[in-house]
Amino acid sequence: MLVSGSGSNLQAIMDRCADGTIPGQVVVVISNKHGVLALDRARKGGIPTMVVDHDRYAGREAFEMALADVLEQHAVELICLAGFMRILSHWFVRRFSGRVLNIHPALLPAFPGLNVQKRAIEAGVRFSGATVHFVDDGVDTGPVVIQAVVAVLPDDDSQTLSARILAQEHRIYSQAIRWYAQKRLRMVNGKVLLETRDGSEDNLSGEGGDKAWIYPPLS
């Protein structure tokens, strides 16, 4: 797990690993910042932590090489970004192609970037939500794995809307990781494939009509 902040998604994933919902474990939590709550959460859960401070490196390349070394030392199979406030380079994404997931509090491709719910409310949208996607070279542009839809209420502000979306983030991020750990989820040539219970594959990358996104049920 790569983190930069409070780690609420990290905590949800740790909990789902502990109760067996996710058939796997968090092997290391890495932050680019000292003193963040996410590191405390990991330590309380008995998970190794490390800080790879981007300010201590000459540039992005050196920082990402150090980050990659730590990940490989821990034999990480899947890298999950949870509030990790660094944009990863083409080099890093290629090195771990198909093995990096991110959670974003919007229905991508709408509202990438920051200040998402404020922008959504100002735009007058009726629905917002959350998206788990594989990471590519862009900012919140990778292939979508799963989305949850949340209605924007007339009296919502950015805080109330964000709180309801965060609850859905915890659900769908754990679901995506569960699929990956079950070897049902993969990315092939930029397309997301999810193996269904009967062994067939759904294409979740927009081809094939109504399979462009999934609203939970979780499975």
C-alpha positions as CSV (number, residue, x, y, z in Angstrom):
1,M,0.0,0.0,0.0
2,L,1.3,3.5,-0.9
3,V,-0.2,6.2,1.3
4,S,0.2,9.9,2.0
5,G,-2.6,10.7,4.5
6,S,-5.1,9.3,7.0
7,G,-5.4,5.8,5.6
8,S,-9.1,5.1,5.9
9,N,-9.1,3.0,2.8
10,L,-6.0,1.2,4.1
11,Q,-7.9,0.5,7.4
12,A,-10.8,-1.0,5.4
13,I,-8.5,-3.2,3.4
14,M,-6.6,-4.3,6.5
15,D,-10.0,-5.2,8.1
16,R,-11.1,-7.2,5.1
17,C,-7.8,-9.1,5.0
18,A,-8.2,-9.9,8.7
19,D,-11.7,-11.2,8.4
20,G,-10.9,-13.3,5.3
21,T,-12.9,-11.3,2.8
22,I,-9.7,-10.6,0.9
23,P,-7.6,-13.8,0.6
24,G,-4.3,-12.0,1.1
25,Q,-2.4,-9.7,3.3
26,V,-0.9,-6.2,3.3
27,V,2.8,-6.9,3.4
28,V,4.1,-3.3,3.7
29,V,2.8,0.2,3.9
30,I,4.9,2.9,2.4
31,S,4.4,6.6,2.7
32,N,6.2,9.5,1.0
33,K,5.6,11.6,4.2
34,H,6.5,11.2,7.8
35,G,4.0,11.3,10.6
36,V,0.8,10.4,8.7
37,L,-2.0,8.6,10.4
38,A,-1.9,5.8,7.8
39,L,1.5,4.7,9.2
40,D,0.0,4.5,12.7
41,R,-2.8,2.4,11.5
42,A,-0.4,0.0,9.8
43,R,1.8,-0.3,12.9
44,K,-1.2,-1.0,15.1
45,G,-2.1,-3.8,12.7
46,G,1.4,-5.3,12.9
47,I,2.2,-4.4,9.3
48,P,5.8,-3.2,8.4
49,T,6.0,0.4,7.4
50,M,8.5,2.6,5.6
51,V,8.9,6.2,4.6
52,V,10.4,7.0,1.3
53,D,10.5,10.7,1.4
54,H,10.4,12.3,-2.0
55,D,12.0,15.4,-0.7
56,R,15.2,13.5,0.1
57,Y,15.8,12.5,-3.5
58,A,17.3,14.5,-6.4
59,G,14.3,14.0,-8.6
60,R,11.3,11.8,-9.4
61,E,13.4,9.1,-11.1
62,A,15.6,8.6,-8.0
63,F,12.5,8.6,-5.7
64,E,10.7,6.0,-7.8
65,M,13.7,3.8,-8.1
66,A,14.0,3.7,-4.3
67,L,10.2,3.1,-4.0
68,A,10.4,0.2,-6.5
69,D,13.3,-1.3,-4.7
70,V,11.4,-1.4,-1.4
71,L,8.3,-2.9,-3.1
72,E,10.4,-5.7,-4.7
73,Q,12.3,-6.4,-1.5
74,H,8.9,-7.2,0.0
75,A,7.8,-9.3,-3.0
76,V,4.7,-7.2,-3.5
77,E,2.2,-8.8,-5.9
78,L,-0.2,-5.9,-6.1
79,I,0.4,-2.2,-5.4
80,C,-2.6,-0.3,-4.0
81,L,-2.6,3.5,-3.9
82,A,-4.7,4.9,-1.1
83,G,-4.5,8.7,-1.0
84,F,-0.9,8.6,-2.4
85,M,-0.3,12.1,-3.5
86,R,2.4,11.5,-6.1
87,I,1.9,11.1,-9.9
88,L,3.8,7.9,-11.0
89,S,5.9,8.1,-14.1
90,H,5.7,6.0,-17.3
91,W,8.8,4.1,-16.1
92,F,7.2,3.1,-12.8
93,V,3.9,2.1,-14.4
94,R,5.6,0.0,-17.0
95,R,7.8,-1.7,-14.4
96,F,4.7,-2.8,-12.5
97,S,2.2,-3.0,-15.4
98,G,-1.1,-4.5,-14.5
99,R,-0.2,-4.5,-10.8
100,V,-1.1,-1.0,-9.7
101,L,-4.6,0.0,-8.5
102,N,-5.9,3.4,-7.5
103,I,-9.2,4.6,-5.9
104,H,-10.7,7.9,-7.0
105,P,-13.7,9.7,-5.4
106,A,-15.6,10.3,-8.7
107,L,-17.2,8.5,-11.6
108,L,-14.2,8.6,-13.9
109,P,-13.6,9.9,-16.5
110,A,-15.6,12.7,-14.9
111,F,-13.8,14.9,-12.4
112,P,-10.2,13.6,-12.3
113,G,-7.7,15.3,-10.0
114,L,-8.4,17.2,-6.8
115,N,-11.3,19.0,-5.1
116,V,-13.6,16.5,-6.7
117,Q,-16.9,16.9,-4.8
118,K,-16.8,20.7,-4.7
119,R,-16.4,20.6,-8.5
120,A,-19.2,18.0,-8.8
121,I,-21.6,20.1,-6.8
122,E,-20.7,23.3,-8.6
123,A,-21.4,21.4,-11.9
124,G,-24.8,20.4,-10.8
125,V,-24.4,16.7,-11.4
126,R,-27.1,14.4,-10.0
127,F,-24.8,11.5,-9.3
128,S,-21.2,11.1,-8.1
129,G,-19.4,8.1,-6.8
130,A,-16.1,6.3,-6.7
131,T,-13.9,4.4,-9.1
132,V,-11.2,1.8,-8.8
133,H,-8.9,1.7,-11.8
134,F,-5.6,0.3,-13.0
135,V,-3.0,3.0,-13.0
136,D,-1.5,4.2,-16.3
137,D,0.7,7.2,-17.3
138,G,-2.1,9.8,-16.9
139,V,-3.8,11.3,-13.9
140,D,-6.9,9.2,-13.0
141,T,-7.1,7.9,-16.6
142,G,-6.4,4.1,-16.3
143,P,-8.8,1.3,-17.2
144,V,-11.8,1.2,-14.9
145,V,-12.3,-1.9,-12.7
146,I,-15.4,-1.1,-10.6
147,Q,-17.5,1.9,-9.8
148,A,-20.1,2.8,-7.1
149,V,-22.8,5.4,-7.8
150,V,-23.9,7.9,-5.0
151,A,-26.7,10.4,-5.4
152,V,-26.0,14.0,-4.9
153,L,-28.6,15.3,-2.5
154,P,-30.1,18.9,-2.7
155,D,-28.5,19.9,0.6
156,D,-25.1,18.2,0.1
157,D,-21.9,20.1,0.5
158,S,-18.5,18.7,-0.3
159,Q,-18.1,17.2,3.1
160,T,-21.4,15.3,3.3
161,L,-21.1,14.0,-0.2
162,S,-17.4,13.0,0.4
163,A,-18.4,11.1,3.5
164,R,-21.0,9.0,1.7
165,I,-18.7,8.3,-1.2
166,L,-15.9,7.3,1.2
167,A,-18.1,4.5,2.6
168,Q,-18.5,3.2,-1.0
169,E,-14.8,3.5,-1.6
170,H,-14.1,1.1,1.3
171,R,-16.5,-1.4,-0.3
172,I,-15.3,-1.3,-3.9
173,Y,-11.6,-1.1,-3.3
174,S,-11.8,-4.3,-1.1
175,Q,-13.8,-5.9,-3.9
176,A,-11.3,-5.1,-6.6
177,I,-8.4,-6.4,-4.4
178,R,-10.4,-9.6,-3.6
179,W,-10.9,-10.2,-7.4
180,Y,-7.2,-9.7,-8.0
181,A,-6.2,-12.0,-5.1
182,Q,-8.6,-14.7,-6.5
183,K,-6.9,-14.3,-9.8
184,R,-10.2,-13.3,-11.4
185,L,-9.1,-9.7,-12.4
186,R,-6.3,-8.8,-14.8
187,M,-5.4,-6.2,-17.4
188,V,-4.5,-7.4,-20.9
189,N,-3.4,-4.9,-23.5
190,G,-5.0,-2.0,-21.6
191,K,-8.3,-3.9,-21.2
192,V,-9.7,-5.0,-17.9
193,L,-10.9,-8.6,-17.8
194,L,-12.9,-10.1,-14.9
195,E,-13.5,-13.8,-14.7
196,T,-17.0,-14.5,-13.7
197,R,-18.1,-17.4,-11.4
198,D,-18.7,-19.7,-14.4
199,G,-15.2,-19.1,-15.7
200,S,-16.1,-16.8,-18.6
201,E,-14.6,-13.3,-18.8
202,D,-16.4,-10.0,-18.8
203,N,-14.7,-7.2,-20.7
204,L,-15.0,-4.1,-18.4
205,S,-13.2,-1.7,-20.7
206,G,-16.2,-0.4,-22.6
207,E,-16.4,-3.0,-25.4
208,G,-19.5,-5.2,-25.5
209,G,-22.3,-2.7,-24.5
210,D,-23.4,-2.7,-20.9
211,K,-20.2,-4.2,-19.4
212,A,-18.5,-0.8,-19.3
213,W,-18.9,-0.5,-15.5
214,I,-20.1,-2.5,-12.5
215,Y,-22.3,-1.2,-9.7
216,P,-21.8,-3.5,-6.7
217,P,-23.2,-6.3,-5.8
218,L,-19.9,-7.5,-4.4
219,S,-18.9,-11.1,-5.1
